[in-house]
């Protein structure tokens, strides 16, 4: 039987989502604990990887297990998992594939604009000393739609098709703390962190909002801004057709 | 010369703001580092205490020092302080008193409403499995104004005057993550955490919004809800007349 599993994690202490040899990853901890509890070798396939240090409010995966789950399985698995990973639900889902069936993903990236660093915000948001937020907001519309995002893909990827569709991109704020939120049908390696680097360049280097359009059109990683750090990035949710 | 100092802290690793014998507090680290840098015994007086585990986005204090500060003092002091404390500004402020002159304080308390715990939110917000947010919001109006808040003061305090004025109390949200924000001319010991416990009781135990009015009128700590944990509480700002 195939099962769909929805879970969250504080990624700050992990080397990302997916299995890597000799590294502590979310997948390793999930697999080890599910395997122990179900007395069977379990391997979770997630909707996609998240980088080292990235957290998830709602990540989705699937795994195969020949049998019915014990009663109150969510409570049971949470009682053995570390507090940095919480399972929200597990349910039978025949033919479900967490990666192939994923329709949209939403990421958040938090930053704050202030001359001096703030010790509380630094725990979860990027410090940006100077930023013209109106220019940044005006540049977001160029991200929307179906584009070749070669400029926003870290080098070294094996993926050939760089075309992705961005459905929405917004920035909201609570005072000087801003949240960039972006929804798309998929994201290239480091794509949100490179978009963030480009947005900050527009806001802090006197560039015009149209710079974002030029970077996209140029299809060249060197045109985009730097890759911003991972810790302010959060996988908000993954949506499926069914 | 008297100096006004504005600073922030991640309170998670500290035993609160104020000096306590043999305990690591924000005041101890600030005093030790200011004293070292200025080669003089410095003691910071803050606008008020914050409990063990409570963070501050913007706390205000004052200290006395006979002399002018070195150039770029803010950068200098931040270079020796741990990253969990950041100084935003230091400026000469004759006759300023961080505690006596404080006019209003604003606190935030973060919580999320969800059947299951969320590993990301758990870092900074209280988990509330079930809550009727409309009832909670409807109860906030009873807090506004000048009241005797005896019901919301932890026992063991030496303070006799329990009258405080609440200027505003609101709840806003990003999805299922809520922020309770409250501004007043002063707060009793544990007052925000006890108000929070009372709000959660109204939202999760089928009580009516008017329960808040009855608890205030009763002037009895036993009528209010439990004291909620410290880590989701944040001192947002302190304002002064000048």
Interface residues (C-beta under 8 A of the other chain):
Chain A: X7 X8 X9 X10 X55 X56 X57 X74 X78 X83 X84 X85 X86 X87 X88 X89 X114 X115 X116 X117 X118 X119 X120 X121 X122 X123 X124 X172 X174 X179 X234
Chain B: X7 X8 X9 X10 X55 X56 X57 X74 X78 X83 X84 X85 X86 X87 X88 X89 X114 X115 X116 X117 X118 X119 X120 X121 X122 X123 X124 X172 X174 X179 X234
